[in-house]
Amino acid sequence: MVEHSKEELVPAPEVVGEEPPRWSRRRRWGTSVGFLLAIVAITLGLVVRLPYYVMSPGSSRPTESLISVSGAPTYEAEGAIDFLTVSLRQATPVEALAAWVNPDLDLTPEEDILGKQTPDQNRDLNLRMMSDSKDAAQYQALTRLGYIVESNGTGAVVAAVVENGPSANALVPGDVIVSANGRPILFSQELINVVSATAPGSTLNLRVEPLDAELDGARPAREVQVVLGARESDATKGFLGVSTFTRDLSFTFPVQISIDSGRVGGPSAGLAFTLGILDVMSPGSLTGGRKVSATGTMALDGTVGPIGGMHQKVMASRRAGVDLMLVPASEVDEARRYAGDLRIEPVASLTQALEVLTTVGGGNLVLPPVGTTITVN
């Protein structure tokens, strides 16, 4: 302890009318400026948008309660088929820092999310893909149940282009491929079939139209030549390096089905919606009473395709207490990297997904035999 003298405890006399010393004013000014700068820095860190997006785990939501059916009986069952979402938000500096320190968040360059599109154009494209995903889910589910469904389309819309892939300098999101090597393309699956049947290294001649010619930056109708690469999973098959969906996809459904997906966009819920419809329209539990999540696109031929945000979707499944997660076969390694104790199974088609569910007491055990035909008058 330091003992002070009496003189040190006596305050200095106040001189009325004299300015305070200059150093005191500078100190107060410096403190004020520093405080204001701190407020500005914090404010900018919260509101300034960077050219990056933060991907974080979204929701794991049961599909059955979102599905309404008219013209056929429906059933309630134990268990659930969940579809998964990813929360996507343009990053502020503070959010970018959070993504850097939180292993469940990923920071992705804006160009990888939007390509050459504006946010509004990208949103519109994702809502179209969601609509087509629902149609494909209905088509697959009703076909598996034995219904006859007619379909129509007007071309394959490019949704995304693989960076540094065969089409990187030739195609852009929003292009519509209407012919390939002289063969008319009405459905996305027809383009896939042509590409798969063409040898790697061959030139594919494409006729391309804009999805919406009035959009800023839309390219005019044109002829495009692309030298195909080799598919990673099968080097004997051609690889175009794009993901597509069918333009103006329409069906004549014998049973009316609606799916309330809210504001969620994109095609990755196709598998989950297909299984959800089957669960609602089957008298038994498609999941054997278990809580199952599923992610993957659904093609008209029943193929399950890859999706984005696998890391975050696995985390959403874990947080929701899911028993089993079905993922595209091409992404199973990434999914299992974050799985912990969650059981994850790869599927390349609706057929394989139903086979997996059969092992837990659901799947084909509660569906009519393959080949069953239902006639609707």
C-alpha positions in Angstrom: 0.0 0.0 0.0 1.2 3.5 -0.9 0.6 6.2 1.8 -0.2 9.7 0.4 0.8 13.0 2.0 -1.8 15.5 3.1 -0.7 17.9 0.4 -1.4 15.3 -2.3 -4.9 14.9 -1.1 -5.8 18.6 -1.4 -7.4 19.4 -4.7 -5.8 22.1 -6.9 -7.6 25.5 -6.8 -10.0 26.1 -9.7 -9.2 29.1 -11.8 -12.4 30.7 -13.1 -12.3 31.7 -16.8 -9.1 29.9 -17.8 -9.2 27.3 -20.6 -8.4 23.8 -19.6 -5.0 22.6 -20.7 -4.7 21.7 -24.5 -3.7 18.0 -23.8 -7.0 17.5 -22.0 -9.0 18.7 -25.0 -7.0 16.5 -27.4 -7.5 13.5 -25.2 -11.3 14.0 -25.1 -11.3 14.6 -28.9 -9.2 11.5 -29.5 -11.5 9.4 -27.3 -14.6 10.7 -29.2 -13.1 10.0 -32.6 -12.1 6.5 -31.5 -15.6 5.8 -30.2 -17.2 7.0 -33.4 -14.8 5.0 -35.6 -15.6 1.9 -33.5 -19.4 2.5 -34.1 -18.8 3.0 -37.8 -16.7 -0.1 -38.1 -19.2 -2.2 -36.2 -22.1 -0.8 -38.3 -20.2 -1.5 -41.6 -19.3 -5.0 -40.4 -23.1 -5.7 -39.9 -24.5 -4.1 -43.1 -21.9 -4.0 -45.9 -22.4 -6.9 -48.3 -19.3 -8.8 -49.6 -19.1 -10.7 -52.9 -19.5 -14.0 -50.9 -22.4 -16.0 -49.6 -22.6 -17.9 -46.3 -24.1 -21.3 -46.4 -25.4 -22.6 -43.1 -27.6 -25.6 -42.0 -31.2 -25.0 -42.7 -34.2 -27.1 -41.8 -35.2 -30.8 -41.9 -39.0 -30.8 -42.5 -41.4 -33.7 -42.9 -42.9 -33.8 -46.4 -46.1 -35.6 -45.6 -47.9 -32.7 -44.0 -47.0 -30.5 -47.0 -48.6 -32.9 -49.5 -52.3 -32.8 -50.5 -53.9 -35.4 -52.8 -57.2 -35.2 -54.7 -58.6 -38.2 -56.6 -57.0 -41.0 -54.6 -57.0 -42.3 -51.0 -54.3 -41.1 -48.5 -53.0 -42.6 -45.3 -51.2 -41.5 -42.1 -48.3 -43.5 -40.9 -45.5 -43.5 -38.3 -42.2 -42.1 -39.3 -41.5 -39.3 -41.8 -39.6 -38.4 -45.0 -37.9 -35.1 -44.4 -36.6 -32.7 -47.1 -33.6 -30.6 -46.3 -32.7 -26.9 -46.8 -29.6 -24.8 -46.7 -29.7 -21.2 -45.5 -28.0 -18.9 -48.1 -27.2 -15.3 -47.2 -24.9 -12.7 -48.8 -22.2 -12.2 -46.3 -21.3 -9.1 -44.2 -17.8 -8.9 -42.8 -19.1 -10.1 -39.4 -20.8 -13.1 -41.1 -17.7 -13.9 -43.1 -15.7 -14.0 -39.9 -18.4 -16.2 -38.3 -18.1 -18.6 -41.3 -14.3 -18.6 -40.9 -14.5 -19.8 -37.2 -17.6 -22.0 -37.4 -17.0 -25.3 -39.1 -20.7 -25.8 -39.9 -20.7 -22.7 -42.2 -19.1 -22.4 -45.6 -18.2 -19.1 -47.4 -18.7 -19.3 -51.2 -17.8 -16.8 -53.8 -20.8 -14.9 -55.2 -20.0 -16.0 -58.8 -20.3 -19.7 -57.8 -23.8 -19.0 -56.6 -25.2 -16.6 -59.2 -23.0 -17.1 -62.2 -23.8 -14.2 -64.6 -27.3 -13.7 -63.1 -28.7 -11.1 -60.8 -30.0 -12.3 -57.4 -33.6 -11.8 -58.8 -32.9 -13.9 -61.9 -31.3 -16.6 -59.8 -34.3 -16.6 -57.4 -36.6 -17.0 -60.4 -34.5 -19.8 -61.8 -34.5 -21.7 -58.5 -38.3 -21.4 -58.1 -38.7 -22.8 -61.6 -36.4 -25.7 -60.7 -38.5 -26.3 -57.6 -41.7 -26.4 -59.7 -40.1 -28.9 -62.1 -38.8 -30.9 -59.2 -42.3 -31.3 -57.8 -43.6 -32.3 -61.2 -40.9 -35.0 -61.6 -41.6 -36.2 -58.1 -45.3 -36.6 -58.9 -44.5 -38.3 -62.2 -42.2 -40.8 -60.5 -44.4 -41.5 -57.5 -47.6 -42.0 -59.6 -45.7 -44.1 -62.1 -44.4 -46.3 -59.4 -47.9 -46.7 -58.0 -49.1 -47.9 -61.4 -50.7 -44.8 -62.9 -50.2 -43.8 -66.5 -48.9 -40.2 -66.8 -48.4 -38.2 -70.1 -45.7 -35.5 -70.2 -44.5 -32.7 -72.5 -41.5 -30.2 -72.6 -39.8 -27.7 -74.9 -36.1 -28.0 -74.2 -33.4 -28.4 -71.6 -32.6 -25.3 -69.5 -29.0 -24.9 -68.3 -29.2 -24.3 -64.5 -25.5 -24.4 -63.8 -22.2 -24.8 -65.6 -19.3 -26.7 -64.1 -16.3 -24.4 -63.6 -13.5 -25.2 -66.1 -15.8 -28.0 -67.6 -16.4 -28.7 -71.3 -19.2 -26.1 -71.5 -17.5 -23.4 -69.4 -16.9 -21.0 -72.3 -19.9 -22.0 -74.4 -23.0 -22.2 -72.2 -24.4 -20.0 -69.4 -27.2 -20.5 -66.9 -30.5 -19.6 -68.7 -29.5 -21.1 -72.1 -32.1 -23.6 -73.4 -30.8 -26.5 -75.5 -33.4 -27.4 -78.1 -31.4 -29.8 -80.2 -28.2 -31.9 -79.9 -26.5 -33.4 -83.0 -29.7 -32.7 -85.0 -31.9 -34.5 -82.5 -34.8 -32.4 -81.0 -34.5 -32.0 -77.3 -37.8 -31.7 -75.5 -36.8 -33.0 -72.1 -33.7 -32.6 -69.9 -33.4 -36.4 -69.8 -33.2 -36.6 -73.6 -30.1 -34.3 -73.5 -28.6 -36.6 -70.8 -29.2 -39.6 -73.0 -27.6 -38.0 -76.1 -24.5 -36.9 -74.0 -24.2 -40.4 -72.4 -24.3 -42.1 -75.8 -21.6 -39.8 -77.3 -18.0 -40.7 -76.8 -15.7 -38.4 -74.8 -13.6 -36.2 -77.1 -16.5 -36.0 -79.6 -18.0 -32.6 -80.6 -21.6 -32.1 -79.7 -23.5 -29.7 -81.9 -26.1 -27.8 -79.9 -28.9 -25.4 -80.9 -29.4 -23.0 -78.0 -32.1 -20.4 -77.2 -32.4 -17.9 -74.3 -34.8 -18.9 -71.5 -36.1 -15.3 -71.5 -34.8 -13.1 -74.4 -35.9 -9.9 -72.6 -33.6 -10.4 -69.6 -30.5 -8.2 -69.4 -27.5 -10.1 -70.7 -29.5 -12.9 -72.4 -27.6 -14.3 -75.3 -29.4 -14.7 -78.6 -30.3 -18.0 -80.2 -27.1 -19.6 -81.6 -25.3 -22.8 -82.6 -22.8 -24.1 -80.1 -20.1 -26.7 -80.4 -18.8 -28.4 -77.2 -16.0 -31.1 -77.1 -17.3 -33.6 -74.5 -15.2 -34.6 -71.5 -15.4 -38.0 -69.8 -17.8 -38.7 -67.0 -16.0 -39.2 -63.8 -18.1 -42.3 -62.8 -17.8 -43.9 -66.3 -15.0 -42.8 -68.6 -16.7 -44.3 -71.6 -19.6 -41.8 -71.4 -19.6 -38.2 -72.5 -19.6 -35.3 -70.0 -21.1 -31.9 -71.0 -20.5 -30.2 -67.6 -23.9 -28.7 -67.0 -27.0 -29.3 -64.9 -30.3 -28.9 -66.6 -34.1 -29.0 -66.2 -37.0 -29.2 -68.7 -38.5 -25.9 -70.0 -42.3 -25.8 -69.9 -42.5 -29.2 -68.3 -46.1 -30.2 -68.2 -48.0 -33.4 -67.3 -51.4 -34.8 -67.6 -51.8 -36.2 -64.1 -54.6 -38.7 -63.3 -54.4 -37.7 -59.7 -54.0 -34.1 -58.5 -51.2 -33.5 -56.0 -50.0 -30.2 -54.5 -46.8 -29.7 -52.4 -46.5 -26.6 -50.2 -42.8 -25.8 -50.4 -43.1 -22.2 -49.2 -40.3 -20.0 -50.3 -37.8 -22.8 -50.8 -36.3 -23.0 -54.3 -34.0 -25.4 -56.2 -34.3 -29.0 -57.4 -32.7 -30.9 -54.5 -35.9 -31.9 -52.8 -37.0 -34.1 -55.7 -36.1 -37.4 -54.1 -37.7 -36.4 -50.7 -40.9 -35.2 -52.4 -41.2 -38.5 -54.4 -40.8 -40.6 -51.3 -43.2 -38.3 -49.4 -45.9 -38.8 -52.0 -45.4 -42.5 -52.0 -45.7 -42.5 -48.2 -48.9 -40.4 -48.2 -50.5 -42.6 -50.9 -49.5 -46.0 -49.3 -51.4 -47.8 -46.5 -48.1 -48.7 -44.6 -45.1 -46.7 -43.5 -42.6 -46.2 -46.3 -39.9 -45.6 -43.7 -40.8 -48.5 -41.4 -41.8 -46.0 -38.7 -38.4 -44.3 -38.8 -37.5 -40.6 -39.3 -35.7 -40.4 -42.7 -34.2 -37.5 -44.5 -33.5 -37.5 -48.2 -31.8 -35.1 -50.6 -31.1 -35.4 -54.4 -32.7 -34.3 -57.6 -35.2 -36.5 -59.3 -35.1 -37.0 -63.1 -38.0 -38.3 -65.2 -36.2 -41.6 -65.6 -35.9 -42.1 -61.8 -32.3 -41.1 -61.6 -31.2 -39.3 -58.4 -28.8 -36.5 -59.1 -26.2 -34.5 -57.0 -27.1 -31.4 -55.0 -25.3 -28.5 -53.3 -24.7 -27.8 -49.6 -24.3 -31.4 -48.6 -22.3 -30.4 -45.5 -25.1 -28.2 -44.2 -27.8 -30.7 -45.0 -26.1 -33.5 -43.0 -25.8 -31.1 -40.1 -29.5 -30.2 -40.4 -30.4 -34.0 -40.4 -28.3 -34.6 -37.3 -29.9 -31.7 -35.4 -33.3 -33.0 -36.3 -32.6 -36.4 -34.9 -32.9 -38.3 -38.2 -32.4 -42.1 -38.1 -31.4 -42.5 -41.7 -30.3 -40.1 -44.5 -30.5 -40.9 -48.2 -28.0 -39.0 -50.4 -27.0 -39.1 -54.1 -24.4 -41.9 -54.6 -21.9 -39.5 -56.1 -21.8 -37.5 -52.9 -21.8 -40.1 -50.2 -18.2 -39.7 -49.2 -18.7 -36.0 -48.5 -21.9 -36.7 -46.6 -20.2 -39.3 -44.4 -17.4 -36.9 -43.6 -19.8 -34.9 -41.4 -22.2 -37.8 -40.4 -21.0 -38.7 -36.9 -23.4 -41.5 -35.8 -26.0 -40.7 -38.4 -26.5 -43.6 -40.9 -26.1 -42.4 -44.4 -26.9 -44.5 -47.5 -26.1 -43.7 -51.2 -28.8 -44.0 -53.8 -28.5 -43.4 -57.6 -32.2 -43.9 -58.4 -35.7 -44.1 -56.9 -35.4 -47.9 -57.2 -32.3 -48.0 -55.0 -33.9 -45.6 -52.4 -36.9 -47.9 -52.1 -34.6 -50.9 -51.7 -32.8 -49.2 -48.8 -36.1 -48.4 -47.1 -37.2 -52.0 -47.6 -34.3 -53.1 -45.3 -36.0 -51.1 -42.5 -39.5 -52.5 -43.0 -40.8 -50.0 -45.5 -40.0 -49.3 -49.2 -41.3 -52.0 -51.6 -42.9 -53.9 -48.7 -45.7 -51.3 -48.5 -46.0 -50.5 -52.2 -47.9 -52.4 -55.0 -45.7 -54.8 -57.0 -43.6 -53.2 -59.8 -45.6 -53.4 -63.1 -49.0 -52.8 -61.5 -51.2 -50.6 -63.7 -54.0 -48.4 -62.3 -56.7 -47.2 -64.7 -58.4 -43.9 -63.9 -61.7 -43.2 -65.6 
